[in-house]
């Protein structure tokens, strides 16, 4: 879904100076700018977390939060 990745990247770049949490539900969304990306693994809803994207967006992060994620970048 390249068009979804482009939208996530566009939203991330437009909102990076506004301390905005970008949450997505798309393959590779954390690689294209989302801080949190929801995924389904073994019929269970889980999430990926990209701390670097959160910090770039001006958000405060907590290491306890990343322990809950399935994939941390």
C-alpha positions, 0 to 999 in steps of 0.5 A: 500500500504505497499510497498509505505510506505516502499519507503517513509520511505527509501527515508526519512531516506536516505535524512534526512541529506541533507535538502530534502523535501519529497513529496508524494501522498500515504495514510499515507505518512506523518506518514512514513516520508514525509513532504507533502502528496497530497490527494484528498478530495471531488474531490479537491486536498489538502495536509497534512503536517507534520512539525516534518518530515520537521524539522527532514529533516533540513528544515525551516518551517513557521506556515502560511504554516501549516494553509493551510494543511488539516491534520497537525501532 
